[in-house]
């Protein structure tokens, strides 16, 4: 269920804005009534029971980004022409379509799987190995399907929110999902230098969004968490759920086992929240 660009840009933008509004609302919760504040606090505690530890990891990731990733990506932006960054983005996005096709099939989305297979084949040939996104121009839009969404369709609960060192936001369900997607993605086997280029290009393309989060949110941690959870829940339910929290509790209210579909605005297909610590997500497509 991974889908970042083209025809889905408007949907992605709406989703990102929706996530930002939720983050801002929770951050400014002190201005609301006591009842609303308590409800928000209770929901946050359920979704993020390890907040104290997660905040420590978040701050660690933030420090690494400030002193290493950010300077390197800024230098990369200065010396690399936009068309090259776009081509690199398209190349890795095209390889990721193999994951999309696999997860389409695992979710029984066979028609979508056929279209996504056609997209991959077209970009891999006429698109010069994926550096040119030919498929989008002929109506084959990028979809966003991954194994975490597949697990959701199969009824696996989302579980608690986690912040992984160096990797960023995730959930209990997202950990095995990311492991499967990494193993299925051909770029994993291209060698460390190639993988570093992918991460660097992703970080560089997200520069503007990261600055916005740091400057516009009173609590970047809460902003990131709420945006990320809403985005993942939206992907898992194919946009049918407005809730940002999908909890694994005795109530058995895990309704995510609906058909899954996708986006990151970078991300690709559907734009997911862009944060310093969301390198597992594709950034918004670089402007041409």
C-alpha positions in Angstrom: 0.0 0.0 0.0 2.7 2.4 -0.8 1.7 5.4 -3.0 3.4 8.7 -3.4 2.8 11.0 -6.3 1.1 12.2 -9.4 -2.7 12.1 -9.4 -2.7 11.4 -5.6 -0.9 14.7 -4.7 -4.1 16.4 -3.7 -5.1 13.5 -1.5 -1.7 13.4 0.0 -1.7 17.1 0.7 -5.1 16.8 2.5 -3.8 13.9 4.5 -0.6 15.7 5.5 -2.6 18.8 6.5 -5.1 16.7 8.4 -2.2 15.0 10.3 -0.7 18.4 11.1 -4.0 19.7 12.4 -4.3 16.8 14.7 -0.8 17.2 16.0 -1.4 20.9 16.6 -4.7 20.3 18.3 -3.1 17.9 20.8 -0.1 20.2 21.3 -2.5 23.0 22.1 -4.7 20.8 24.2 -4.2 22.9 27.2 -6.4 25.5 25.7 -9.3 23.1 25.5 -11.7 22.0 28.2 -10.6 19.6 30.9 -12.7 16.8 29.6 -11.3 17.0 26.0 -7.8 17.2 27.4 -8.2 14.1 29.5 -9.6 12.2 26.5 -6.7 13.2 24.3 -4.2 12.3 27.1 -5.9 8.9 27.5 -5.8 8.2 23.8 -2.2 9.3 23.6 -1.2 7.1 26.5 -2.8 4.0 24.9 -1.1 4.6 21.6 2.2 5.6 23.1 2.8 3.8 26.4 6.5 4.0 26.0 6.6 7.8 25.4 9.4 8.4 27.9 11.7 6.0 26.1 10.5 7.1 22.7 11.2 10.7 23.4 14.8 9.8 24.4 15.3 8.0 21.1 13.5 10.8 19.2 16.0 13.3 20.7 18.9 11.0 19.8 17.7 10.8 16.2 17.2 14.5 16.1 20.7 15.1 17.2 22.1 12.8 14.6 20.1 14.5 12.0 21.1 18.0 13.0 24.9 17.2 13.1 25.2 14.6 10.3 22.2 14.0 8.0 21.1 17.6 7.6 24.5 19.1 6.7 25.3 16.3 4.3 21.8 16.5 2.6 22.1 20.3 2.3 25.4 19.9 0.6 23.9 17.3 -1.7 21.1 19.7 -2.6 23.6 22.4 -3.5 25.8 20.3 -5.8 23.2 18.0 -7.3 20.9 19.4 -10.1 17.2 19.0 -9.6 16.8 16.7 -12.6 19.3 14.3 -11.1 17.6 14.3 -7.7 14.3 13.6 -9.5 15.8 10.8 -11.5 17.3 9.2 -8.4 14.0 9.5 -6.6 12.2 7.9 -9.6 14.7 5.0 -9.8 14.3 3.9 -6.2 10.6 4.5 -6.3 10.4 2.2 -9.3 12.3 -0.5 -7.5 9.9 -0.2 -4.6 7.1 -1.1 -7.0 8.2 -4.7 -6.7 7.1 -4.5 -3.0 3.9 -2.9 -4.1 3.0 -5.7 -6.5 3.8 -8.4 -4.0 1.6 -6.7 -1.3 -1.2 -6.1 -3.9 -1.4 -9.8 -4.4 -1.2 -10.6 -0.7 -4.1 -8.3 -0.1 -6.0 -9.9 -3.0 -5.9 -6.7 -5.0 -5.3 -8.5 -8.3 -6.5 -5.8 -10.7 -4.3 -3.2 -9.0 -1.4 -5.7 -8.9 -1.7 -6.1 -12.7 -1.6 -2.3 -13.2 1.3 -1.9 -10.8 3.2 -4.6 -12.7 2.6 -2.7 -15.9 3.8 0.4 -14.3 7.0 -1.2 -13.2 7.6 -2.8 -16.6 7.0 0.4 -18.5 9.2 2.6 -16.3 11.9 -0.1 -16.3 12.1 -0.2 -20.1 10.8 3.1 -21.7 11.7 4.9 -18.5 15.4 4.1 -18.8 15.5 1.8 -15.8 13.1 3.8 -13.8 14.9 7.2 -13.9 12.0 8.6 -15.9 8.4 8.2 -14.7 6.8 7.4 -18.0 4.0 5.4 -16.4 2.4 8.3 -14.6 2.0 10.2 -17.9 0.0 7.3 -19.4 -2.3 7.1 -16.4 -0.6 4.4 -14.3 -0.4 6.2 -11.0 1.9 5.2 -8.2 0.3 3.1 -5.5 1.5 2.7 -2.0 1.3 -0.8 -0.6 3.6 -2.3 2.0 3.7 -5.4 4.3 2.5 -3.5 7.3 -0.7 -2.6 5.4 -1.0 -6.2 4.4 -0.7 -7.3 8.1 -3.5 -4.8 8.8 -5.7 -6.3 6.1 -5.1 -9.7 7.7 -6.3 -8.4 11.0 -3.0 -7.9 12.9 -3.4 -5.1 15.4 -1.2 -2.0 15.1 0.1 -2.1 18.6 2.1 0.6 20.4 3.9 3.5 18.8 7.7 3.1 18.7 10.6 5.3 17.7 13.4 3.2 16.3 17.0 4.5 16.7 18.2 6.0 13.3 15.0 4.8 11.5 12.3 6.8 13.3 8.5 6.3 13.8 7.1 2.9 13.6 4.6 0.6 15.5 4.8 -2.9 16.8 3.2 -4.1 13.6 5.4 -1.9 11.5 8.6 -3.7 12.7 8.0 -7.0 11.0 6.4 -5.1 8.1 9.6 -3.1 7.5 11.7 -6.2 7.8 9.7 -8.0 5.0 9.7 -4.9 2.8 13.5 -4.5 3.2 14.0 -8.1 2.2 11.8 -7.8 -0.8 13.2 -4.5 -2.1 16.0 -5.1 -4.7 17.8 -1.9 -3.6 18.7 -3.7 -0.4 21.0 -5.9 -2.4 22.7 -3.1 -4.5 25.3 -2.4 -1.9 25.8 0.1 0.9 26.9 3.0 -1.3 23.7 2.7 -3.4 21.6 2.5 -0.2 23.3 5.6 1.2 22.4 7.5 -2.0 18.8 6.5 -1.6 18.7 7.7 2.1 20.6 10.9 1.2 18.2 11.7 -1.6 15.2 11.0 0.6 16.5 13.2 3.3 17.4 16.0 0.9 14.0 16.1 -0.7 12.3 16.3 2.7 14.3 19.4 3.8 11.5 21.9 3.6 9.0 19.8 5.4 11.4 19.1 8.2 12.0 22.8 8.7 8.3 23.4 8.8 7.8 20.8 11.6 10.5 22.2 13.7 9.4 25.8 13.3 5.6 25.4 13.4 4.9 22.8 16.1 5.2 23.5 19.8 6.1 19.8 20.4 7.6 18.2 17.3 7.5 14.8 19.0 3.7 14.9 19.4 3.2 16.4 16.0 5.3 13.6 14.4 3.5 10.9 16.3 0.0 12.0 15.6 0.7 12.7 11.9 2.5 9.3 11.5 -0.3 7.3 13.2 -3.0 9.0 11.2 -1.2 8.5 8.0 -0.5 4.8 8.6 -4.1 4.2 9.7 -5.3 6.0 6.6 -3.2 3.7 4.4 -4.3 0.6 6.2 -8.0 1.4 5.7 -7.6 2.8 2.1 -8.6 6.2 3.4 -11.8 4.9 5.0 -10.8 5.7 8.5 -10.5 9.2 10.0 -9.0 8.0 13.2 -5.3 8.5 13.8 -5.1 5.8 16.5 -5.6 2.1 15.9 -5.0 0.5 19.2 -4.6 -3.1 20.2 -6.8 -3.5 23.3 -9.4 -5.8 24.9 -12.2 -4.0 23.0 -11.1 -5.7 19.9 -11.7 -2.5 18.0 -9.0 -3.1 15.4 -11.0 -2.4 12.3 -8.0 -2.1 10.0 -8.6 -5.4 8.4 -10.2 -3.5 5.5 -8.8 -3.5 2.1 -5.6 -1.5 2.1 -4.4 1.0 -0.3 -1.8 3.7 -0.4 0.5 7.0 -0.4 4.3 10.1 1.0 4.2 12.7 -0.7 6.4 12.3 -0.8 6.2 9.5 0.2 5.0 8.2 -3.1 1.5 7.6 -3.9 0.1 9.1 -0.8 2.2 11.5 1.0 3.0 10.5 4.5 4.2 12.7 7.2 7.8 13.8 6.4 10.0 13.9 9.5 13.7 13.7 10.1 13.1 10.2 11.3 11.0 8.7 8.6 13.6 7.6 6.2 11.6 4.4 5.6 9.1 6.5 3.8 9.7 8.0 0.4 9.8 11.8 0.4 7.6 14.0 -1.7 8.6 13.9 -5.3 11.1 16.6 -6.1 9.6 19.4 -8.1 10.8 19.5 -11.7 
